[in-house]
Amino acid sequence: MSPAARRAMLKWTPVNERIIYARFWSAHGKLSIVACYAPTNEADEIEKDNFYETLQSIVAEIPRHDIICVVGDLNVKVGYFRNYCPEITGKHEIGDMNENRALLVDFALNNDLVIRGTLFQHKTIHKYTWTSPDGRMCNQIDHLIFSRKWRKSLIDVRGYRGTDIQSDHNLMVAKIHLKKSAKLSILLASDASESIVLQVSYGEIDKQVKKSVRTDKRQFFEQKAALAEETAKKEDLKTVYRLTNEMIGFKPNRTNLVKDENGAFLSDPLMIDERLASHIENLLNRPRINDQDIIPDTPFMILNVNEEPPSPKEIIATVRKLRNGRMLGVDGITSELLKSSVYDCMTVWVEFLTQIWIDQKVPSDWTKGTIIRLFKGDALVCGNWRGINIMSIPSKLLSIIIQQRLQQKLDKYLCDEQHGFQPGRSCADLIFTLRMLVDDSKEWKKSYIFFSLT
């Protein structure tokens, strides 16, 4: 340790044979370093749990304003890019992940830390931190874990092979640059005159920067608004939605992690997929409810619906109603393809749908779907995920034709008070009317009686 580092060290604590803790002073904040040697991947699970429990207790006692740096031989292979967690690791890992990876990722996630060694792009030989005694195997098992808040202060992390340190591990060097703020320079000025000069200079530069930021921000919003207006005229609502989110600064909560039944984080991709698959399977495969228990006995209604095969006129009208930019089904046929070839392939479509209508059997692709996972709220909670089944787009043609035939016959039997699933009417109109009545009752101090007819 250099003399300057020795003078800056506030305290150091040898916790056990695997962990040592030291705290240093700097002009930018206190730096807490935890050097550790983790159990190997083949070690006993109890030994691994005891190590991370001790490490967690040490990090929990560190003041929250300190810069935390956990470094050492953690015996963890993070894995390739396909398995990375964007919240914790980067995309420049090497090797296949091992079982210790889940323990390290969970520890970093719980303490708001990032594994910085995987964020910098280097040659593969500069990523290796350990070489087997026979020189045939190399791995990246030494890591530096840094506070997320100060992650931009860590400029680089790489290994050096040529150092003679009498070890099978390579020397890992990290470059840290803590910026000194202008306000701190004013506080540390030697005299009052220097402080005044720095304050005046800081004020002028601050005004220029803020003015430039306002100008750039105004130009940015004007450009985005003009582009959104043009796309709105073209009825490209997807692009309008994306531009609107960019202007308001909306960033979706994208994460690859979820919690298990006990609230613990899952970082293993296979365990995450199994957890979400089990949840969606239970969500979509609920036991069937007996209709007789909830639906009263009612007389059957004869509608006289058209039972003939779909006509060319119905097919053309239905294809035109399909929306562009929809996700594909298992057959890979897009709505744009159907629209561009509806007239050229009309004979094929009529024969195809007629055969399905007569045989009452649909193609196998129409019975399969792709489940897309979507979440609403906290993405870490598995219960907030839902599955949307993406069906084949051609299968929608027959479904829409049947739905339109039924709708034409049912409209005359529906009462005027029916707003849901009615063209030109919606439940939002009734909710708006109800809110207006409530506001009027509060303003004019009148009472209304609301009741529902079922």
Secondary structure as GFF3:
##gff-version 3
##sequence-region A 1 454
A	DSSP	alpha_helix	3	8	.	.	.	ID=ss1
A	DSSP	beta_strand	9	14	.	.	.	ID=ss2
A	DSSP	beta_strand	19	24	.	.	.	ID=ss3
A	DSSP	beta_strand	31	37	.	.	.	ID=ss4
A	DSSP	alpha_helix	45	61	.	.	.	ID=ss5
A	DSSP	beta_strand	67	73	.	.	.	ID=ss6
A	DSSP	three_ten_helix	81	83	.	.	.	ID=ss7
A	DSSP	alpha_helix	100	110	.	.	.	ID=ss8
A	DSSP	beta_strand	113	115	.	.	.	ID=ss9
A	DSSP	three_ten_helix	116	118	.	.	.	ID=ss10
A	DSSP	three_ten_helix	124	126	.	.	.	ID=ss11
A	DSSP	beta_strand	130	131	.	.	.	ID=ss12
A	DSSP	beta_strand	138	139	.	.	.	ID=ss13
A	DSSP	beta_strand	142	147	.	.	.	ID=ss14
A	DSSP	three_ten_helix	151	153	.	.	.	ID=ss15
A	DSSP	beta_strand	154	160	.	.	.	ID=ss16
A	DSSP	beta_strand	171	176	.	.	.	ID=ss17
A	DSSP	alpha_helix	182	187	.	.	.	ID=ss18
A	DSSP	alpha_helix	192	233	.	.	.	ID=ss19
A	DSSP	alpha_helix	237	248	.	.	.	ID=ss20
A	DSSP	beta_strand	258	259	.	.	.	ID=ss21
A	DSSP	beta_strand	265	266	.	.	.	ID=ss22
A	DSSP	alpha_helix	269	284	.	.	.	ID=ss23
A	DSSP	alpha_helix	291	294	.	.	.	ID=ss24
A	DSSP	alpha_helix	312	321	.	.	.	ID=ss25
A	DSSP	alpha_helix	335	340	.	.	.	ID=ss26
A	DSSP	alpha_helix	346	359	.	.	.	ID=ss27
A	DSSP	three_ten_helix	364	367	.	.	.	ID=ss28
A	DSSP	beta_strand	370	375	.	.	.	ID=ss29
A	DSSP	three_ten_helix	382	384	.	.	.	ID=ss30
A	DSSP	beta_strand	385	390	.	.	.	ID=ss31
A	DSSP	alpha_helix	393	410	.	.	.	ID=ss32
A	DSSP	three_ten_helix	411	413	.	.	.	ID=ss33
A	DSSP	alpha_helix	427	444	.	.	.	ID=ss34
###
